[in-house]
């Protein structure tokens, strides 16, 4: 997961320094591909990972990290570097705390996870609608709820991944590797959404 975040960060920064790339990604119809492709990828990858080899799954995960870097390159254009660094540190602290909670708690977080997943669907729908409405109130609400929902999902996902890894422990090295990769993708997505939501709320624009 850490490597994937590094790939995303480097890709986003490099693209942000290229006016021609920014113009291509955000001033042409390609912007819609960049916007929605990561979401589509997550669903397809989750459905197909069981039939892939572990090496193929890793390569696709790295490819997804690059794609997310393209999608997030705008943050280095819109926000100050200091602001991005500060929010990243806060996001990492929140993520780490909830991951630790999810790993160590004895409580079953399944019910909470089901509720939070419904919240993700609601956020996704609201975000798509707000592309056309351009409502500041909806933008704030989505960002605020995003922090709460994805912070909670971090704990739920860590517990779920831990349980899945235990169940796959007798299924062979390949099965364990796939569980680890899918888990890394899930937690990567949680972290990115916490970071973006906090940046929307706390970031200092240039």
C-alpha positions as CSV (number, residue, x, y, z in Angstrom):
1,X,0.0,0.0,0.0
2,X,2.8,2.4,0.9
3,X,4.5,1.7,-2.5
4,X,1.2,2.4,-4.3
5,X,0.8,5.7,-2.4
6,X,4.3,6.6,-3.4
7,X,3.6,5.8,-7.1
8,X,0.4,7.9,-7.0
9,X,2.1,10.8,-5.3
10,X,5.1,10.9,-7.7
11,X,2.8,10.5,-10.8
12,X,0.4,13.3,-9.6
13,X,3.3,15.7,-8.9
14,X,5.0,15.0,-12.3
15,X,1.8,15.5,-14.2
16,X,1.1,18.8,-12.2
17,X,4.4,20.2,-13.5
18,X,3.4,19.6,-17.1
19,X,0.9,22.2,-18.5
20,X,0.4,20.1,-21.7
21,X,-0.5,17.0,-19.6
22,X,-2.9,19.0,-17.4
23,X,-4.5,20.5,-20.4
24,X,-5.0,17.1,-22.0
25,X,-6.4,15.5,-18.8
26,X,-8.7,18.3,-17.6
27,X,-9.7,20.3,-20.7
28,X,-10.7,17.5,-23.0
29,X,-13.3,14.7,-22.8
30,X,-10.5,12.6,-21.3
31,X,-11.3,14.3,-18.0
32,X,-14.4,12.1,-17.6
33,X,-12.2,9.0,-18.1
34,X,-9.7,10.2,-15.5
35,X,-12.5,11.0,-13.1
36,X,-14.5,7.7,-13.3
37,X,-11.9,5.1,-14.4
38,X,-10.5,4.6,-10.9
39,X,-13.9,3.8,-9.5
40,X,-14.7,1.4,-12.3
41,X,-11.3,-0.2,-11.9
42,X,-11.9,-1.0,-8.2
43,X,-15.1,-2.9,-8.9
44,X,-13.7,-4.8,-11.8
45,X,-10.5,-5.7,-10.0
46,X,-12.4,-6.8,-6.9
47,X,-14.5,-9.1,-9.0
48,X,-11.7,-10.6,-11.1
49,X,-8.8,-10.8,-8.7
50,X,-9.7,-14.4,-7.7
51,X,-9.0,-15.6,-11.3
52,X,-5.8,-13.7,-11.7
53,X,-2.2,-14.8,-10.9
54,X,-0.7,-12.9,-8.0
55,X,1.8,-11.3,-10.3
56,X,-0.9,-10.0,-12.6
57,X,-2.8,-8.6,-9.6
58,X,0.3,-6.8,-8.5
59,X,0.9,-5.3,-11.9
60,X,-2.7,-4.1,-12.1
61,X,-2.4,-2.6,-8.7
62,X,0.6,-0.6,-9.7
63,X,-1.2,0.4,-12.9
64,X,-4.1,1.6,-10.8
65,X,-1.7,3.6,-8.7
66,X,-0.5,5.5,-11.8
67,X,-4.1,6.0,-12.9
68,X,-5.0,7.5,-9.5
69,X,-1.9,9.8,-9.8
70,X,-3.3,11.1,-13.1
71,X,-6.7,11.6,-11.4
72,X,-5.2,13.5,-8.4
73,X,-2.7,15.7,-10.2
74,X,-5.0,18.6,-9.8
75,X,-4.3,18.8,-6.0
76,X,-0.8,20.2,-6.6
77,X,-2.2,22.9,-8.8
78,X,-5.1,23.8,-6.5
79,X,-3.5,23.6,-3.1
80,X,-0.2,24.8,-1.5
81,X,2.5,22.3,-0.9
82,X,2.5,23.0,2.8
83,X,-1.2,22.5,3.0
84,X,-1.0,19.1,1.1
85,X,1.8,17.9,3.4
86,X,-0.1,18.9,6.6
87,X,-3.3,17.2,5.5
88,X,-1.4,14.1,4.4
89,X,0.1,13.9,7.9
90,X,-3.3,14.3,9.6
91,X,-4.8,11.7,7.2
92,X,-2.0,9.2,7.9
93,X,-2.5,9.7,11.7
94,X,-6.2,9.1,11.5
95,X,-5.8,6.2,9.2
96,X,-3.2,4.6,11.4
97,X,-5.3,5.0,14.6
98,X,-8.3,3.4,13.0
99,X,-6.3,0.6,11.4
100,X,-4.9,-0.1,14.9
101,X,-8.3,-0.1,16.4
102,X,-9.7,-2.4,13.6
103,X,-6.8,-4.8,14.1
104,X,-7.1,-5.1,17.9
105,X,-10.8,-4.6,18.7
106,X,-12.8,-7.7,19.8
107,X,-16.0,-6.1,18.7
108,X,-17.6,-7.4,15.4
109,X,-17.6,-4.4,13.0
110,X,-19.7,-6.1,10.3
111,X,-22.9,-4.2,11.0
112,X,-21.0,-0.9,11.1
113,X,-19.3,-1.8,7.8
114,X,-22.6,-2.5,6.0
115,X,-24.0,0.8,7.1
116,X,-20.8,2.7,6.0
117,X,-20.8,1.0,2.6
118,X,-24.3,2.3,2.1
119,X,-22.9,5.7,3.0
120,X,-20.2,5.4,0.3
121,X,-22.9,4.7,-2.3
122,X,-24.8,7.9,-1.1
123,X,-21.6,10.0,-1.3
124,X,-20.8,8.7,-4.8
125,X,-24.3,9.6,-6.0
126,X,-24.2,13.0,-4.3
127,X,-20.8,13.7,-5.8
128,X,-21.9,12.8,-9.3
129,X,-25.1,15.0,-9.0
130,X,-23.0,17.9,-7.6
131,X,-20.8,17.9,-10.7
132,X,-23.8,19.5,-12.4
133,X,-25.2,21.4,-9.4
134,X,-21.9,22.9,-8.3
135,X,-23.3,23.4,-4.8
136,X,-20.9,24.5,-2.1
137,X,-23.1,23.1,0.6
138,X,-23.3,19.7,-1.0
139,X,-19.5,19.8,-1.6
140,X,-18.9,20.5,2.1
141,X,-21.4,17.9,3.2
142,X,-19.9,15.2,1.0
143,X,-16.3,16.0,2.2
144,X,-17.4,16.0,5.9
145,X,-19.2,12.8,5.6
146,X,-16.4,11.3,3.6
147,X,-14.0,11.8,6.4
148,X,-16.3,10.1,8.9
149,X,-17.3,7.2,6.6
150,X,-13.9,6.3,5.2
151,X,-12.3,6.6,8.7
152,X,-14.8,4.1,10.0
153,X,-14.4,1.9,6.9
154,X,-10.6,1.7,7.7
155,X,-11.3,0.0,10.9
156,X,-13.9,-2.3,9.4
157,X,-11.7,-3.2,6.4
158,X,-8.7,-4.0,8.5
159,X,-10.8,-6.4,10.6
160,X,-12.3,-7.9,7.5
161,X,-8.9,-8.3,5.8
162,X,-7.4,-9.9,9.0
163,X,-10.3,-12.4,9.0
164,X,-9.9,-13.1,5.3
165,X,-6.2,-13.7,5.6
166,X,-6.8,-16.1,8.4
167,X,-9.3,-18.1,6.4
168,X,-7.0,-18.2,3.4
169,X,-4.0,-19.3,5.4
170,X,-4.6,-22.9,4.4
171,X,-5.3,-22.2,0.8
172,X,-1.8,-21.7,-0.4
173,X,0.7,-18.9,-1.0
174,X,-1.1,-17.6,-4.1
175,X,-4.4,-17.2,-2.3
176,X,-2.7,-15.4,0.6
177,X,-1.0,-13.1,-1.9
178,X,-4.3,-12.2,-3.6
179,X,-5.9,-11.5,-0.2
180,X,-3.0,-9.2,0.7
181,X,-3.2,-7.3,-2.7
182,X,-6.9,-6.9,-2.5
183,X,-6.6,-5.7,1.1
184,X,-3.9,-3.3,0.1
185,X,-6.1,-1.9,-2.6
186,X,-9.1,-1.5,-0.2
187,X,-7.0,0.3,2.4
188,X,-5.3,2.4,-0.3
189,X,-8.8,3.5,-1.4
190,X,-9.8,4.3,2.2
191,X,-6.7,6.4,2.8
192,X,-7.0,8.3,-0.5
193,X,-10.6,9.2,0.3
194,X,-9.8,10.4,3.8
195,X,-7.0,12.5,2.4
196,X,-9.1,14.1,-0.4
197,X,-12.0,14.7,1.9
198,X,-9.8,16.4,4.5
199,X,-8.0,18.4,1.8
200,X,-11.4,19.7,0.6
201,X,-12.2,20.8,4.1
202,X,-8.8,22.1,5.4
203,X,-6.7,22.7,2.3
204,X,-5.3,26.1,1.5
205,X,-5.9,27.0,-2.1
206,X,-3.2,28.8,-4.1
